[in-house]
Amino acid sequence: MLPAAAATRARAEAPLRRLLTSRRPRFPVSTTAASRAQHTQQQVDVGGRHVDSARSGRAKSGICVDFEQTREAYKSKDSLELLRSLLVLKMCSFDFLVDNNQEIMDFGKKVLGQKAFDQLMKMTFYGQFVAGEDHKAIRPLIRKNRAFGVGSVLDYSVEEDVSQEEEPQTTMHSSASSAEKGEDYKHTFGGSQTYFYADESKCDQHMETFIKCIQASGGSSMDGFSAIKMTALGRPQFLLQFSEVLVKWRRFFSFLAAKQCKDGIDVLEQRLDLKQMQEFLSSVGAKDDFYNMLSARQNETSGTVDLLDWDSLLDDRANLAELLVVPNVERGELEPLLKDFTAEEEGQMKRILQRLDTLATHAVKHGVRLMVDAEQTYMQPAISRLTLQTQKLYNKDMPVIFNTYQCYLKDAFGNVTLDVELSRREGWLFAAKLVRGAYMYQERERALEFDYEDPINPDYETTNAMYHRCLDYVLDEIALHRNANVMVASHNEDTVKHTLKRMNELALLPRENKVFFGQLLGMCDQISFPLGLAGFPVYKYVPYGPVNEVMPYLSRRAQENRGFMKGAQKERELLWKELKRRLASRELLYRPTY
């Protein structure tokens, strides 16, 4: 185990974190080269920690970005593209069209025929939100965006049609378990999609598709991203089962912490006393010598373990299978945690990690970073765990693998802080994409159906506060240790402005490539392009694929972003403003040059 002093690190850094989150610069702001040189060696010294102001070379109070200048925001668009944006965004604001989009598209195909329907989609929704049909067709758009300072996160967005009858259930929240039934599934409940597991060869095909996407990303732009989905690389049923194991194991830690009166404090400061734990487990029938086994394995000298130490025990499943027991409340006895975790599940994990390793190797070869998408809560613990294991291998020198954190979840901040601390201990670069979340309707309906606590924050304001809390923590980590990277994946202008303000306060410059911004293709150009032109690393999430095969993706996106679409009034106003400006200045036939 790592030194016990690590548990007090957060307390030691608290004064510096407060300093970094203050609203005033810690040294005078200057605008001349001479005054910049004067600050070259200046440092802030708090609590024995140093933040070198020289690393920023900051010449002024900060870079400001104006999101109201429509000429700059839409410099990459001709007037027909602006009109299309107005039409599509307006149509996406109507609940009737969003709720019934699949039925409307099916009707359109019958009336127009497939070819005419595809052409209509290319002129409207597909053309607005999708880059093209294959890696060759998308290159012009990627080159154009790059010329105006905006990079790409490529996502091959083909999704097969699925049946809602195959809705998964899990013992994490329900007594009716698909784990017990041995079911595999693919899933569109609430508009969300999970890959259907046919066999291992299908997973290999998905991996090859991701490799082509990586190659396309590397060949189309510098420092690009490629998105991958974990349910495409293995059996979703395994991810569900492994997530159940992880959740039960952490709940057992919380149960033991409560027994030792250590609940209600910061999770990183909860440390189980091994002797007290041994006494309790012996009192409920455990026969193993947990104290000596844990002390020997962790090379423990303090006699305590924290949650990260506790999690690490699961890495030695083969040797500690009998030790890993949790209480069965219904039976009132301890039972093996891994009783259903067979050699087949171990093989599944090994194959997923091998595929992740292959993708990461190709990403390094082509100069691309991998963005692992978040999925449903009942599979996310396993997805995050496997992502962290890959980050440990590939994020040593460069942030190759990015994990995704959904901030509409109640436990988002705890997940972020634990993973940041893990990266410190193990010596790799923390890399995160922060999103608000994509499965709210599905998660809430499922929690209601199976009668468990809703994992989603109660309202948008709470989610917004959670997002900013997680973001501030990671930004502080960048300023403190330089070992973190974050993509602010948000369409919320206030969040983007908040990030810029915090970057200025922490002397984080755009060219450091520690803080990235991301928005979906076809949305929020008034945020993306001004950021790109100002020198910030900003990316569009760029889906591509054949028209008829990408439409399920567009259907899902429309439902996920219905709240934003309805509130995109400002974006439509800016589009109108730019069209009227072009008309008044006789630039209606404007065509971007690059």
Secondary structure, DSSP 8 states (H G I E B T S, - for coil): ---GGGGGHHHHHHHHHHHHTSSS-SS----SHHHHHHTTT-EEEETTEEEEGGGTT--SS-----TT-HHHHTTT--HHHHHHHHHHHHHTT-HHHHHTHHHHHHHHHHHH-HHHHHHHHHHTHHHHH---SSTTTTHHHHHHHHHTTEEEEEEE-------GGG----TTT-SS-HHHHT----B-GGG--B-----HHHHHHHHHHHHHHHHHHHHHSTT-EEEE-GGGSS-HHHHHHHHHHHHHHHHHHHHHHHHTT-TTS-GGG-EEEHHHHHHHHHHTT--S-HHHHHHHHHT-SSSEEEHHHHHHGGGGHHHHTTT-EEEETTTTEEEETTTT--HHHHHHHHHHHHHHHHHHHHHHHHT-EEEE----TTTHHHHHHHHHHHHHHH-SSS--EEEEEETTBTTHHHHHHHHHHHHHHHT--EEEEEE--S-HHHHHHHHHHHT----B-SSHHHHHHHHHHHHHHHHHHHHHHS-EEEEEE---HHHHHHHHHHHHHTT--GGG-SEEEEEETTS-HHHHHHHHHTT--EEEEEEE--HHHHHHHHHHHHHHTHHHHHTTHHHHHHHHHHHHHHHHTT-TT-----
